[in-house]
Amino acid sequence: MAQGDASAFTAIYDRHAALVYGICKRILGDPAAAEDVTQSVFTQLWAKPYSFAGGNFGGWIARVARNASLDIVRSAAVRRREPEMPTDMPSDNVLEDEVFERVRAGAIVEAVKALPADQREAIEQAYFQGLSYREVAERMGAPLGTVKSRIRSGLRQLWEALHRTVAT
Amino acid sequence: MSTVHDETMLDLASLYAIEALEQGGDEWRLIRAHLPECAICQNEYQVARAGASALALSAAEAPPAALRARVLAALPARTAPSNVVLLRRRLFVALATAAAILVGVGAYLSTPTTTTPIAAAPTPAASNATILTWTAACAPKLGSRCHAKGTISASPSKSMTFAMHGLGPLPRGKTYQTWVIAPGASPTPEPTFLPDSRGEGSVVIPVAPRKGLIVAVTVEPAGGSRKPTTTPFLLGKIQ
C-alpha cells in the first residue's frame, strides 16, 4: 500500500516537475529558489490534492507554480505564503488538453519564437512577470487598446499554430 | 446581471484567461459576469488559456535530479490517505494518457486505508539522499490544549520546509505565521499559511538551517505581522 502511494505521487512528480520547475525558474530567475518553490508546490499538492477540482491537471499545476513564484517576486515585508491552489478553473477546456497531450515540446518552443516580437513580449510580460495589461502597456509605451489586441492576437496565434501541428 | 457581448468582451476574455486583468477591478468583474452567458467569449477564453498553457510549457526545464528525492523525503506523513485516492480519481478523469501512472488504482480504492508516510517507500534516488530533519512540538505550558506537531527538513538550497499537522481552524481574519529566531536576536517574519481541513499545512522558510535557530508558529492577523503579536505555540529547535 505504501509503495502504491509513493509510486502514484512519484509518477505525478515525474510527469510535471519540468513544467513546474521551468515556470518557477523563468519567473524567479534563480535555480535554487525555483527548486524551493517546486518543492513547496508538490508538498501542497500532497497536502491538498482535493484543490484540483478537475480539468487539465497540467494547466492547473502550471497556474499553481506561476502564482507561487509571482507571490515571491511581489512579496516584501511578509515574505511568502504557501502556494495558492486555485479551484476556480473551468473543467472542460478541450483546447488546453490538446496542448498538453498532443503537441510536441519542440513545436511549442518554435511557435512561441515565431510570434511577432511585440505580441510575444506582451504575453510574456503578462504571464511570466504577472503584469496587468495596463502595466504591460506602460512598460511597452503602447496604447492600452494596442496591448489588449497584442495579447489576444498573440495567444490566439499561438494556439492556432499548435493546433495546425496536431492536425497535420 | 445580464451583459452585452461586443469586441471589448473578447479582449477581456483573453486578458482574463492570462490573468492580465486587475483582480477585483471593474473589467475583471465584468468579464466574470459575462463569461457564463456568452459562448463566443467562452471560446475565446479557452483559446487564450490554451495559448497561455503553451507559453507555460515553453518554459519547461528538467529540474536537478536531487530535487526529486528532496521532494519525496520532505512530504509530511499522511493521516488520511483518502486524499490520494481523490487525487488519483481526478487525475484519472483529467489525464488521457495517465493510465500508466494509475496502475493499481482499482485495488487501492477497494482496500481500507492506513497511515502511510510517503517517505516510507523511497525511490532509488531518495535512498541515497541525506535529509536532515528536526521535530517541532507545542509550547510546554499549553499542555493538552495544543495538539500540533511539525517536522522541519533542511534543503541543500539554504531553506527549510516546515510541515505541520494537528493545527486548529482559525477565526476569520487570522492566519498562522512562522518565525525564525536566531540566538539573541528578535524573531524574523516568515511565511504565513492557513491549514487545510485536516489541520495540515506546510511552508518553505527561506532561511538556511543552522544550529541554535528556533522555528516558531504564532497566530497573527491575516496578512501577517512584522513582529509576533501572540505567544508562539509551536516550536522547533535546529540541533
Interface residues (C-beta under 8 A of the other chain):
Chain A: M1 A2 Q3 G4 D5 A6 S7 A8 F9 T10 A11 I12 Y13 D14 R15 A17 A18 L19 V20 Y21 G22 I23 K25 R26 P31 A32 A33 A34 E35 D36 V37 T38 Q39 S40 F42 T43 Q44 L45 W46 A47 K48 P49 Y50 F52 A53 G54 G55 N56 F57 G58 G59 A62 R66 A77 V78 R79 R80 R81 E82 P90 N93 V94 L95 E96 D97 E98 V99 F100 E101 V103 A105 I108 V109 A111 V112 I123 E124 A126 Y127 F128 G130 L131 S132 Y133 R134 V136 K148 S149 I151 R152 G154 L155 R156 Q157 L158 W159 L162
Chain B: L10 D11 S14 L15 A17 I18 E19 A20 L21 E22 E44 Y45 Q46 V47 A48 R49 A50 G51 A52 S53 A54 L55 A56 L57 S58 A59 A60 E61 A62 P63 P64 L67 R68 R70 V71 L72 A74 L75 P76 R78 P81 N83 V84 L86 L87 R88 R90 L91 V93 A94 L95 A96 T97 A98 A100 I101 L102 G104 V105 A107 Y108 T111 T113 T114 T116 P117 I118 A119 A120 A121 P122 T123 S155 S157 K158 S159 T161 A163 Q177 P189 E190 P191 T192 F193 L194 D196 E200 G201 S202 V203 V204 P206 G223 G224 S225 R226
